[in-house]
Amino acid sequence: MPPRWPREPDRKDPDYRKIDDRMNFAIHVAIAASINSGLWFFHILKATDWEWLPGLTFSWTGILLVHLIYITAIANYSDPSKSI
């Protein structure tokens, strides 16, 4: 069941930005997991010699880790209209 938003979605709303960024991250994780697991499945099934596959997996995991760190620790979700 998708999350329900109680008011009109607006990217200027800090709560909306926060949940939007987290849903965006979840989509990125799902895409990375499905592509990566598919590649590993065929790599094992066909006994291929894809030496680039571990590098791709580790880099993609690193990118996802940086994305996670950004949305949890760096992103500022405070209301810009309330500052000053």
Sine and cosine of phi, psi and omega as CSV:
sin_phi,cos_phi,sin_psi,cos_psi,sin_omega,cos_omega
0.00,0.00,0.83,-0.56,-0.02,-1.00
-0.93,0.36,0.48,-0.88,0.03,-1.00
-0.91,0.41,0.59,-0.81,0.02,-1.00
-0.98,-0.19,0.65,-0.76,0.02,-1.00
-0.96,-0.29,0.83,-0.56,-0.14,-0.99
-0.95,0.30,-0.22,0.98,-0.02,-1.00
-0.69,-0.72,0.01,-1.00,-0.02,-1.00
-0.89,0.46,0.82,-0.58,0.00,-1.00
-0.90,0.43,0.77,-0.64,0.01,-1.00
-0.59,-0.81,0.81,-0.59,-0.04,-1.00
-0.91,0.43,-0.28,0.96,0.05,-1.00
-0.98,0.19,-0.29,0.96,0.02,-1.00
-0.97,0.24,0.86,-0.51,-0.06,-1.00
-0.87,0.48,-0.63,0.77,0.01,-1.00
-0.91,0.42,-0.64,0.77,0.02,-1.00
-0.92,0.40,-0.68,0.73,0.03,-1.00
-0.86,0.50,-0.66,0.75,-0.03,-1.00
-0.90,0.44,-0.75,0.66,-0.02,-1.00
-0.94,0.35,-0.54,0.84,0.04,-1.00
-0.90,0.43,-0.68,0.73,0.03,-1.00
-0.90,0.43,-0.62,0.79,0.01,-1.00
-0.94,0.34,-0.62,0.79,0.06,-1.00
-0.93,0.37,-0.60,0.80,0.08,-1.00
-0.87,0.49,-0.68,0.73,0.04,-1.00
-0.89,0.45,-0.67,0.74,0.01,-1.00
-0.88,0.47,-0.63,0.78,0.04,-1.00
-0.91,0.42,-0.67,0.74,0.02,-1.00
-0.89,0.45,-0.65,0.76,0.04,-1.00
-0.90,0.44,-0.69,0.73,-0.01,-1.00
-0.89,0.45,-0.68,0.74,0.02,-1.00
-0.90,0.43,-0.72,0.69,0.00,-1.00
-0.89,0.47,-0.69,0.73,-0.02,-1.00
-0.91,0.42,-0.67,0.74,-0.04,-1.00
-0.93,0.36,-0.68,0.74,0.01,-1.00
-0.93,0.38,-0.70,0.71,-0.02,-1.00
-0.90,0.44,-0.70,0.71,-0.02,-1.00
-0.92,0.38,-0.57,0.82,0.07,-1.00
-0.90,0.44,-0.70,0.71,0.03,-1.00
-0.89,0.46,-0.69,0.72,0.02,-1.00
-0.91,0.40,-0.59,0.81,0.03,-1.00
-0.86,0.50,-0.76,0.64,0.00,-1.00
-0.94,0.33,-0.51,0.86,0.07,-1.00
-0.89,0.46,-0.69,0.72,0.00,-1.00
-0.97,0.24,-0.67,0.74,-0.05,-1.00
-0.90,0.44,-0.70,0.71,-0.05,-1.00
-1.00,-0.04,-0.02,1.00,-0.02,-1.00
0.79,0.61,0.76,0.65,-0.01,-1.00
-0.97,0.23,0.21,-0.98,0.05,-1.00
-0.91,-0.41,0.84,0.55,0.01,-1.00
-0.99,0.12,1.00,-0.05,0.00,-1.00
-0.96,0.29,-0.30,0.95,-0.04,-1.00
-0.99,0.14,-0.24,0.97,-0.11,-0.99
-0.91,0.41,-0.72,0.70,0.06,-1.00
-0.87,0.50,-0.61,0.79,0.04,-1.00
-0.89,0.45,-0.67,0.74,0.04,-1.00
-0.89,0.46,-0.70,0.72,-0.01,-1.00
-0.89,0.47,-0.72,0.69,-0.02,-1.00
-0.93,0.38,-0.62,0.78,0.02,-1.00
-0.93,0.38,-0.66,0.75,0.00,-1.00
-0.91,0.42,-0.64,0.77,0.06,-1.00
-0.89,0.45,-0.65,0.76,0.05,-1.00
-0.89,0.45,-0.67,0.74,0.04,-1.00
-0.89,0.45,-0.68,0.74,0.03,-1.00
-0.91,0.42,-0.60,0.80,0.04,-1.00
-0.91,0.42,-0.66,0.75,0.05,-1.00
-0.90,0.44,-0.65,0.76,0.04,-1.00
-0.88,0.47,-0.69,0.73,0.02,-1.00
-0.89,0.45,-0.69,0.72,0.02,-1.00
-0.89,0.46,-0.63,0.78,0.00,-1.00
-0.90,0.45,-0.75,0.66,-0.09,-1.00
-0.97,0.26,-0.37,0.93,-0.01,-1.00
-1.00,-0.09,-0.52,0.85,-0.13,-0.99
-0.88,-0.48,-0.49,0.87,-0.14,-0.99
-0.98,-0.19,-0.65,0.76,-0.10,-1.00
-0.87,0.50,0.69,-0.72,0.00,-1.00
-0.98,-0.19,0.94,-0.35,-0.02,-1.00
-0.97,-0.23,0.34,0.94,0.04,-1.00
-0.96,0.27,0.37,-0.93,-0.04,-1.00
-0.98,0.21,0.90,-0.43,-0.04,-1.00
-0.93,0.38,-0.40,0.92,0.00,-1.00
-0.97,0.25,-0.32,0.95,0.01,-1.00
-1.00,-0.03,-0.13,0.99,0.05,-1.00
-0.99,0.16,0.30,-0.95,-0.03,-1.00
0.95,-0.30,0.00,0.00,0.00,0.00
